[in-house]
Amino acid sequence: MAKQATRFGLSIIFTALVCVVAVVAARAQQRSATQNQTPTLTALDYIEIQQLVSSYPYGLDGNTDNGESYANLFAPGGVFGRPRTEGHDNLKALANTQPRGAKYVRHFITNHVIEPAPGGAIGKEYAVIIDIGENGNPSGIALGGRYDDEYVKTAQGWKFKNRTFTPSRVEVQPPPAGGGRGGRGQ
């Protein structure tokens, strides 16, 4: 009888131990899956990220605060990728290398696309940098290209974690071989 009671007690302990291990494993798996999942962005997240990107030209072109507004668009450790610039003071200095003024307008950003991504969100936009002619000088497009962004949500709201500008390159395509019709509209 004592042997039967001991076996019964051991079975209960073994069953309890198996249950504890199963619960711990399931929770670890859930935690791992949650950490690797792409987050869902709310409508407010999209609006706040759009506001962040829309504030970027104002931080560069207006820059009436010695680059502070520009640098504050980036998270701590945030990087602008071309030229590679990291750190609040370095980002302020970068903003101060650009033409600027209270009524200065130069950067135009369009076609903003935002996607959820692990750790926050990513985005891309086209950019045109225009030099407005003054004092009889002609206006012209100084540069065009695209921005590729990584956004992170901080206690102060959405910020750039990484922003890289890639200039446009015009590559003229050769005419099709074999007498195909060239030209527009095809």
C-alpha positions in Angstrom: 0.0 0.0 0.0 2.9 2.4 0.8 4.5 1.6 -2.5 1.2 2.4 -4.3 0.9 5.8 -2.4 4.5 6.6 -3.3 3.9 5.9 -7.0 0.7 7.9 -6.9 2.5 10.9 -5.3 5.4 10.6 -7.8 2.9 10.6 -10.7 1.2 13.7 -9.4 4.6 15.5 -9.0 5.7 14.3 -12.5 2.4 15.5 -14.0 2.7 18.9 -12.3 6.3 19.3 -13.5 5.3 18.5 -17.1 2.5 21.1 -16.9 4.8 23.7 -15.5 7.4 23.1 -18.3 4.6 23.2 -20.9 3.3 26.5 -19.6 6.8 28.1 -19.5 7.5 26.9 -23.0 4.2 28.2 -24.3 4.8 31.6 -22.7 8.3 31.8 -24.1 7.1 31.0 -27.5 4.4 33.6 -27.3 6.9 36.2 -26.1 9.2 35.4 -29.0 6.5 35.5 -31.5 5.3 38.9 -30.2 8.8 40.4 -30.3 9.3 39.2 -33.9 5.9 40.3 -35.2 5.5 43.4 -37.3 3.5 45.9 -35.3 0.1 47.1 -36.5 0.1 50.9 -37.0 -2.9 52.9 -36.0 -4.4 55.8 -38.0 -2.8 58.1 -35.4 0.6 56.5 -36.0 0.3 57.1 -39.7 -0.6 60.8 -39.1 2.2 61.3 -36.6 4.7 59.8 -39.0 3.4 62.0 -41.8 3.8 65.0 -39.5 7.4 64.0 -38.8 8.3 63.7 -42.5 6.5 67.0 -43.3 8.4 68.8 -40.5 11.8 67.7 -42.1 12.0 70.5 -44.8 11.0 73.1 -42.2 13.8 72.0 -40.0 16.3 72.4 -42.8 15.0 75.3 -44.9 13.7 77.6 -42.1 16.3 76.6 -39.5 15.9 79.7 -37.3 17.1 77.8 -34.2 20.6 76.8 -35.1 19.5 73.3 -36.3 17.7 72.3 -33.1 14.4 71.6 -34.8 16.1 69.5 -37.4 18.1 67.5 -34.9 15.0 66.9 -32.7 13.3 65.0 -35.6 15.8 62.2 -34.9 15.7 59.6 -32.1 18.7 59.4 -29.8 21.3 57.6 -31.8 19.4 58.4 -35.0 21.4 58.6 -38.2 21.1 60.6 -41.4 22.9 58.5 -44.0 24.2 60.8 -46.6 26.6 62.1 -45.4 26.6 59.7 -42.5 25.7 61.9 -39.5 24.9 60.7 -36.0 24.2 62.4 -32.7 22.2 65.5 -31.8 25.0 68.0 -32.1 26.3 66.6 -35.4 22.8 66.7 -36.9 22.4 70.3 -35.8 25.7 71.1 -37.5 24.6 69.3 -40.7 21.4 71.4 -40.8 23.6 74.6 -40.5 25.5 73.6 -43.7 22.3 74.1 -45.8 21.0 77.3 -47.2 18.3 78.6 -44.9 16.2 81.4 -43.6 12.9 82.3 -42.1 11.2 82.6 -45.5 13.5 80.1 -47.3 11.8 77.2 -49.2 13.8 74.6 -50.9 12.9 70.9 -50.0 9.7 69.4 -51.5 8.8 65.9 -50.4 6.1 63.9 -52.1 4.6 60.3 -52.6 5.1 59.3 -49.0 4.6 55.5 -48.3 4.6 54.1 -44.8 4.7 50.4 -43.9 4.8 48.7 -40.5 8.1 47.0 -39.7 9.7 45.2 -36.7 10.6 47.8 -34.2 8.4 50.6 -35.7 7.8 51.5 -39.3 9.6 52.2 -42.6 8.9 54.8 -45.2 10.0 56.2 -48.5 9.4 59.5 -50.3 10.5 61.3 -53.4 12.3 64.6 -52.9 13.1 67.6 -55.1 15.4 70.3 -53.9 14.8 73.5 -55.8 16.9 76.7 -55.8 14.5 79.6 -56.3 16.1 82.3 -58.4 16.5 85.7 -56.8 17.8 89.0 -58.0 17.3 88.1 -61.6 19.0 84.7 -61.3 17.1 81.7 -62.8 15.5 79.0 -60.6 16.6 75.5 -61.0 16.4 72.0 -59.7 19.4 71.5 -57.5 18.8 67.8 -56.7 16.2 65.1 -56.9 16.0 61.7 -55.4 14.4 59.7 -52.7 14.5 59.2 -48.9 14.4 55.8 -47.3 13.4 56.0 -43.6 13.2 53.9 -40.5 10.9 55.3 -37.8 10.8 54.5 -34.1 8.2 55.5 -31.6 9.7 57.3 -28.5 8.3 58.9 -25.4 8.4 62.2 -27.5 6.5 60.6 -30.4 7.7 59.2 -33.7 11.3 60.0 -34.7 13.7 59.1 -37.5 15.9 56.2 -36.5 17.6 56.2 -39.9 17.1 58.5 -42.9 19.1 58.0 -46.1 18.9 60.2 -49.3 19.7 58.6 -52.6 20.1 61.0 -55.5 18.3 60.3 -58.8 20.4 59.1 -61.7 19.2 59.4 -65.2 20.1 56.4 -67.3 19.1 56.7 -70.9 17.8 53.4 -72.3 19.1 52.4 -75.7 16.6 51.9 -78.5 15.2 48.4 -78.9 17.2 46.1 -81.2 15.7 44.7 -84.3 13.9 47.8 -85.7 11.4 48.1 -82.9 9.5 51.3 -82.7 11.0 53.7 -80.2 9.5 56.8 -78.7 6.9 57.6 -76.2 3.6 56.1 -75.5 4.6 52.5 -75.7 
